[in-house]
């Protein structure tokens, strides 16, 4: 079934209703001879009233639905003093969130942040009841219009959760956006305290395709589906370590990289017209169909075309991790792409290590290549000339 990551991702101007996902501890990433790590923030700038020093004076919009949620703002006991609480003791489903800035969009300029860069967002949390710690997400905007989301980010609880701890969320802000909404998330069936919700305005270094090895769980991957598929992020068993898994019983299911937002060719180091070979590791855990990878091409926000959803031939019986390649040519009028891993039909498929290599377009017929020295004589090869005999070869060499 053909589908389009642009048309299937409808983002409204309000914070999106969350879908629980999970994250794990970062590992060091090796990329073009650099060792990159996503470390903890040394200093955080707070969102408006991010320390709840004035309780809830309208700076935090309370939003909940389909469940029973209680919000509270104790004057003492935070990290330090005042803090906020989302109480879901009822454990009756639904969602309960805050939206910073009274629910309004925060411009990147007002925060000192830049589109296309990655930053550590942080919040302190403590578990006051239950077993599940809270989470966090960002929604992205271009003016008043929604432009994607990180989806729900839920980090593994630190210790037993009973002490104040700082939780860090490395997030790439997509190119082309100019605003965000910051959204702390409830703890499912739990009572969670929140304090010091903010960010470090110093950019961090990430891979060109954010979280391309799934070592950060769901971070930067927008989940979309048309049926009962489930997404999960095991911390072991990948190629190696963490990976993404889509269990797809019916219909279709995809991820979209970069929180659903396009990635500019400049950010990837790619030019229009280039031949790019995307690769992803895959393994079939159940079923008979392998996944695939689709690349969508855009000019600004305008969808141009895509690479299609042809399935590669399964390597062996599909039960081991193997690297599959997907060569594409970037259209001349494209300036950005969406990277879309696609689930296997009626199968459970693991995904890992989504990367790419690039090469310039081949010379046009008749175009001269760079001269080279052959037996002391400078010669040039004409790309579309066919040598019929040794005599033809000698004619080229001798000039």
N, C-alpha and C positions, 0 to 999 in steps of 0.2 A: 504494500500500500504506500503510495507516495504522500508525503506530508512535508510541510515547510516550517522550519523552526521560527520563522517570522510570524506566520499567520497562526500558528498553534500557541504562541506565547502572547496572551493578552494581558498586558500589565496596566492596571488602572492607576489613578492618581493617589490612591490611598495605600497604606501598607498592606501587602498581600497576606492572605490567611496562610499561616505556616503549615508545613508538612514535616514531621519529625525526621531528622537525619542525624548522622553521628560522625564525629571526628576523632582522630587519634593523635598521639604525639608526633611531632615533626621528626624526620630524619635528615641527615645532611645529604645534599643533592650535588652531584658532580655534573657540570655542564661546561663545554668548551674550556677545559683546563682551569676552571674556577671552582672553588669549593664554596657553596652558598649555604647559609643557614638562616632560618627565620627565627631570630632570637626574641626574647622578651623585651618589652618596651622599658627603657630606662626612665622615661619621664612621659607622663600622659597629660595632654590637654583635655579638659572636660567639656562635654556637651553642656548646653545651658542647664544649670542646676543639676549637673551630673553627679554631685555628691549629696543631693537631696537636703542641702542645708536649709532650704526654706520649705521643706515638706513638699507638698504638691500645690504649687501656686499657679497652676495652669501650664507650667512648662513641660509636664508629662501628660500626654493624652492617654487615658485609660481606655482600652478597647478589648472587648471579649465577646464571645459568641458561642451558643450551643452548649454552654456549661456554666458552672457556678464558680465565680472568681471573686475574691475579696482583696482589695488593695489597702495597704496601711503604711504609715510613715512614722515609725517610732522616733522619739527625740534622742534616745541614747542606745548604745549597743552596736552602732555601726562601725565603720572602719575609716574614719572615726565619727563618733556621735551619730547624727541623724542618718537614716537610711530608708530605703523603700522595700516593701514586701509584696509579693504576689502569692496569695494563698489559694491553692487548688486542692485542699483537703477533701473536697467532695469527690474528686477523681471521677467526674461524670462526663469526660470528653470535652470537645470544643477547644477553644484557645483563649489565652489571656496574655495580653502584651501591653507594653507602653510604646508610645511613639514620641521621640524627643521633639523639643521645640513646639510643644502644644499640638503636635500632629502636622506641623508645617514643614516644608522643604528647607533644608539647610544648604545654602550655596557653598560650593567648594571654595570660592574666593573668601568667604567669611571665615572659613575654617583653616585657611592656609594650605589647602590640599590641591593637587593637580590631577586632572584626568590622565589616565594612562600609567600612573604610578601605583605602587603597592605600599600599603601602610599596615601597621599593627594597631588594631582596635582592641580595647581592653575593658573589662568590667570586673569588679570584685563581687564575689558571691559567697554565701554561706547557706548550708542546708539546715533549716529549722524544724523540718518535719518531713517524713516520707523518705524516698530513696533517690529521686531523680533531680539533678541540678538543672538550672535554667540554661538558656541559650541566647543567641544573638543573630541578627541579620541586618543587612543594608539593602534598601531599595534605591535604585538609581533613577535619575530624572534628567531630561533635557528640557529646560524651561518647566512648564507645568505637566509635561507628558512623561509617563512612565517609560523607562528605558532598561528594564531588566532588574534582576535581584540576585543576591547571593543564594537565595533559598535559606532555609533554617540551618544554623550551624550549632551543633550540640557537642561540646567537648567532653571527653571522659572526666568524671568527677575526680578531683584531687584528694587523695586520701579517702576518708569517710565523709568528707564534705562538711564536717562539724566546725571547722575553723574558717575564718575569712581567708580567701585565696584569690589571687589575680588570674583571670582567664584571658588568654590572648588569641585574637583571631586575625591572622594575616590575610588581607583582602586587597585585590587589585581593582582599582576604580577604572571602569572601561573608558577608552578614548571616546570623546564626543559627548560625554555627559557633563552637566554643570551643577548638579545638586544631588543630595542624598536624603533619605530618611533613616534614622538610626532606631532600631527596634529590639529592645531586650525581650526575651521570650520566657514564658512560664516554665516551671518544673512540673512535669506530668504527675498528677496525683500527689504533689508535694508542696511544702511551704518554703520559699526561697527568699533570702534577703539579698538586696543589690546595693552597691555603692560605687562611687568613683567611676562612672561610665564615661569613657573618652577614647582618646587615640594619641598616637605619637606622630607628629607632623613630619618626622624625618623619614623619607622613603626607604623601603627595604628592597633587596634584590630578589627577584623571583625568576622562574623559568619563563620562556616566551609564551608557552601555553600554560596558564596557571594551574597548578596542582595536577600536572599531566600524568603523574604516577600514583595518584590517589592516596598518597601518604598522609594527606590532611583530610581524609574522609570526603565529605560532600562539598567542602569549600570550593567555590568557583564553578560548580557544576549545577546547572538548572535541570531539574527532573521534569519531564513531560511524558504523559502516557494517555492512551485512549481506552484503557481497560483496567484489568486487575493486576497489572505488573507491580512488582515490589523492587525497590532499590536498596542495596546495603553496601557496607564498606568494611569488610573483614580486615583485621590488622595483620594477619598472617596468611600464608598460602598463596601470595601473589608471585610476581616474577621480578624481584623478590618482595617479600613483606606485604604491605597493604595493596589492595586492589578494589575495583568497583565491580559489583555483581548486579545484573538485571535478571530477575526471574519473571519471565513473560509467558503467561498462560494463554492470553487471548489478545487480539488487536495489535497495537504497536506501542513501543516505548523507546524514548531517546534521552540522552543527555545533550545539553548545549554548553560548550565551554565558555569560560569568562562570564559566568552568571547569566548566560543567555544573550549577552551583548556581542556585537561584532568585534573582531580584533583587526586593527589596521595592518596593512601590509608592511608599513614602516616598522611597526612594533615587532613583527616577525622577521624583519630583514629580507623581505621578499619583494620582488618587483612584478608589475603586470607583465604578462608574456612569459614569465618564468615557468619552467617545468618543475613541479614540486612533487616529491614522493612522500606522502604521509604514511606513517606506520603506526600500528597498534598491536600489542600482544593480546591474544585471546585464547580462551580455553572453554570448552563445553563441559559443564558440570552435570547437566541432564538434558535430555532431548536430542535432536538430531541436526539442528540448524545452527550455524555459526552466525555471529553478528557481522556488521559491516561498519564502514565509516563514510559519511557523506560530508562534502564540503559545499557550503553555499557561498556564492559570490555576490557582493554588493558594491554599489556605487553610492557612498554615503549611506542613507537609510533605505535606498531603493534596491529591492531584490532584482538581480539580473538573471541568474541561472544557478543550477547546482550540478554536482558530479553524478547524481543518481544514486540508487541504492542496490546496485548489483552486488551479490554475495561472492566473496572469493571462494575458490576451491578449498575445501577443508584439508588441512595438512594432517596426514595420518588418519586416525579416527577422531581427532579433535580433543582427545582427553588430556593432552599435555599442553603446556604453554608454548605457543609458537608466535612468531612475528609475521604479520600480514601487511602487505604493501598496497597503497592506493595512489597511483600516479595521476596527477591532474595538471592541466595547463591553466594558468591564471589568465582570465580574459583581459584584453587590453584596456577595457574601460572599468575594471574593478579596482577598488582601493582598500577593500577590507573583506574579511571572510568570517563565516561562522563554521565552527568545527563540531560535528554532530555524530557521536557514536550511536549506532542503531542496534537494538536488541535482536537476538535470534528469535525466529518465530517458534512459539510453543516450546521454548528451551530456556535453560538457565546458563548464561554465558558470563564469564569473567573478563574484565578489561584491565589493561595496565600499560604504562609507558607509551603514551601517545606523543609521537615526535615527528620530525620531518627533515628532509634534506632537499636542497634546491640546486638547480643548475640553470644557466641562462638559456634562452631559446636557441635552436640551431641556426647556423647561417642560412640565409635565403639562397635558392639556386642562383649560381653565377656570382655570389658574393665572395670576394677574395679573403682568404685567411691571412694571418700574419706571416711575413716572409721567414724562411729558415735557410740555414747554410747546408748545402749538399755538395760534398766534394769541392768545397771552396767556391761554389757558385750560388748566388742568391736566386732562389726559385720561388714561385707562388703556385699554390694548387687551386684550381678552379673547381668549386664544390660539385658542379653538375657535369664535369667532363669525365667521360669514360675512356680508359686506356685500353685500346684494342690489341696492342702488341708491344714488344720490347722497343721497337722503333719509336712508338709514341712516347714511351717513358724517357728514352734518351733525348728526344726532342725537347721535353719539358726540362730535363736536367741541364742540357747544354744551352738552352735558350735560343 
